Structures are given as C-alpha cells and as structure tokens.
Amino acid sequence: ETCASCHNLDAVNARGVTGPDLDEIGAVTRDRIANAIRIGGTGQGRMPAGLLEGEEARAVAAYVARVAGK
C-alpha cells in the first residue's frame, strides 16, 4: 500500500511511475531495501524517510528482496 503509488513491482501488481521500478533496479538485497526505507531511497530527498518502521519495514524489505525482478 505505502510503496505501490510510486514503485512498480510485478509480484504485487504495483504500477507506480515516480519511483524506481523495483523489478529492474538489480542487486536488490534485504539490507539495501531496509536502508532505502530508513533513509528515504538514496537519501536525496526523493522518497520520504521512515515510511515504514520496525517489523513492518523489515518484512517489506525481505519480501521485496525475495520477489523483485522475478
């Protein structure tokens, strides 16, 4: 819900157009996704930091790392 308005991710039929396409960014790891959630993408102010926190952020990071690009 929180990510789909900006990001594309085929596994959940997300069709966002303003953020990176998570199926095409490559080298998607749980730690990379968790860090992006924590700092707000690459830290350049394009994505708000901390949109998800705690267990929710960890679960989303693990899921995206598992399904992105598949």
SULPECOR-V90060 format. One record per residue. N is the residue number from 1. RES is the residue in one letter. PHI is phi in whole degrees, 0 to 359 (none if undefined). PSI is psi in degrees with one decimal (999 if undefined). OMEGA is omega in whole degrees, 0 to 359 (999 if undefined). Layout:
BEGIN
n=N res=RES phi=PHI psi=PSI omega=OMEGA
n=N res=RES phi=PHI psi=PSI omega=OMEGA
END
This chain:
BEGIN
n=1 res=E phi=none psi=-48.5 omega=184
n=2 res=T phi=291 psi=-33.7 omega=188
n=3 res=C phi=264 psi=-27.2 omega=190
n=4 res=A phi=294 psi=-21.7 omega=180
n=5 res=S phi=288 psi=-19.8 omega=180
n=6 res=C phi=246 psi=-35.7 omega=187
n=7 res=H phi=255 psi=146.4 omega=170
n=8 res=N phi=269 psi=134.0 omega=173
n=9 res=L phi=208 psi=107.3 omega=185
n=10 res=D phi=303 psi=-36.5 omega=184
n=11 res=A phi=301 psi=-25.3 omega=180
n=12 res=V phi=239 psi=14.8 omega=179
n=13 res=N phi=58 psi=33.1 omega=176
n=14 res=A phi=278 psi=133.3 omega=184
n=15 res=R phi=231 psi=41.1 omega=177
n=16 res=G phi=293 psi=157.1 omega=184
n=17 res=V phi=234 psi=-7.5 omega=183
n=18 res=T phi=265 psi=-27.2 omega=180
n=19 res=G phi=262 psi=172.1 omega=178
n=20 res=P phi=300 psi=147.3 omega=174
n=21 res=D phi=285 psi=110.4 omega=185
n=22 res=L phi=293 psi=-16.0 omega=176
n=23 res=D phi=279 psi=-10.0 omega=185
n=24 res=E phi=237 psi=2.0 omega=186
n=25 res=I phi=279 psi=-18.2 omega=177
n=26 res=G phi=71 psi=159.2 omega=178
n=27 res=A phi=47 psi=45.5 omega=180
n=28 res=V phi=276 psi=112.9 omega=176
n=29 res=T phi=242 psi=160.3 omega=178
n=30 res=R phi=302 psi=-43.5 omega=181
n=31 res=D phi=294 psi=-38.3 omega=179
n=32 res=R phi=295 psi=-43.5 omega=179
n=33 res=I phi=293 psi=-45.1 omega=180
n=34 res=A phi=301 psi=-40.9 omega=179
n=35 res=N phi=294 psi=-41.5 omega=178
n=36 res=A phi=298 psi=-39.7 omega=178
n=37 res=I phi=295 psi=-42.6 omega=184
n=38 res=R phi=293 psi=-46.9 omega=185
n=39 res=I phi=264 psi=-10.2 omega=182
n=40 res=G phi=91 psi=74.4 omega=180
n=41 res=G phi=67 psi=-121.3 omega=179
n=42 res=T phi=265 psi=5.5 omega=179
n=43 res=G phi=84 psi=13.6 omega=182
n=44 res=Q phi=262 psi=11.9 omega=176
n=45 res=G phi=82 psi=9.0 omega=180
n=46 res=R phi=276 psi=-24.4 omega=180
n=47 res=M phi=232 psi=134.2 omega=178
n=48 res=P phi=297 psi=138.9 omega=177
n=49 res=A phi=285 psi=148.7 omega=172
n=50 res=G phi=67 psi=30.1 omega=178
n=51 res=L phi=300 psi=-31.5 omega=175
n=52 res=L phi=233 psi=151.9 omega=180
n=53 res=E phi=221 psi=162.9 omega=173
n=54 res=G phi=57 psi=-137.8 omega=184
n=55 res=E phi=299 psi=-35.6 omega=179
n=56 res=E phi=298 psi=-45.3 omega=178
n=57 res=A phi=297 psi=-42.5 omega=180
n=58 res=R phi=295 psi=-40.6 omega=180
n=59 res=A phi=294 psi=-42.5 omega=179
n=60 res=V phi=295 psi=-43.4 omega=179
n=61 res=A phi=300 psi=-44.8 omega=180
n=62 res=A phi=295 psi=-42.7 omega=181
n=63 res=Y phi=295 psi=-49.4 omega=181
n=64 res=V phi=299 psi=-42.8 omega=179
n=65 res=A phi=299 psi=-34.3 omega=181
n=66 res=R phi=285 psi=-36.6 omega=189
n=67 res=V phi=254 psi=-17.4 omega=184
n=68 res=A phi=298 psi=134.9 omega=177
n=69 res=G phi=78 psi=9.7 omega=182
n=70 res=K phi=258 psi=999 omega=999
END
